[in-house]
């Protein structure tokens, strides 16, 4: 996983899924790394992309708005 970069962090699973889906629509492969402890409800969920797609992914994510 050394060639993957975290581009989004949240504690809400649905936000991570939305980001992953939007990146997929832009032909960017993304994975979700869930580090949230379900017993205690703390920790973060990260969306990661391959290093060469980091800048494009950050631009796309920057244009998203979560209500």
N, C-alpha and C positions, 0 to 999 in steps of 0.2 A: 504494500500500500504506500510505499515511499513516493510513488509518482502521482499520488492523489492529493488534492488540496481542498481544505474545508472552505466553502464559499457561503454557507448559511448555517446559523445556529438558532435553535428555538427550544422551548419546552412544550410546544404544541405539535402533536404528531400530524394533524391535518395541514398545518402550514408547511411542514417538511414535504409532505406528499404533493402539495400544490406546486412548490418550487421544483421538485423532481419532475413533475409532469410538464411544466412550462419549459424546463431545460430539454426534456426529451423532444418536445415539439420543435425545438430549435436545433435538433440533431446533436445534442450534447448528452453523452451518457453520464448519468449521475447515480450515486448510491446513497442510501441513508444508513447512517451509523447511529443506532439508538443506545445511548449511554445512560438512559433514564432508569432508575431503580424503581420497579413497579411496586415494591413493598413500601417505599417511603416517599414516592412521588417527587424526587429531586434528581437533578442531572439534566443533561442537554441531549437534544437530537441534532445531529449534524448532517448536512448534505455536502457530499464531496464530489469533485469532478477531477478528471485527469489534468495534470499541470498545464498542458498546452491549451486547455479551454478555460482556464481560470479567469482571464480578463473578460472574455465574452460572457461568461456565466455571471460575473459580478455586475456587468452592465445590464443584463436582462433582469437580474434579481433587483437591482436598484430601481428599475421601472415598475416593479410590482407594488401594489398597495394592499395592505391587510386592514380590514375594518375592525 
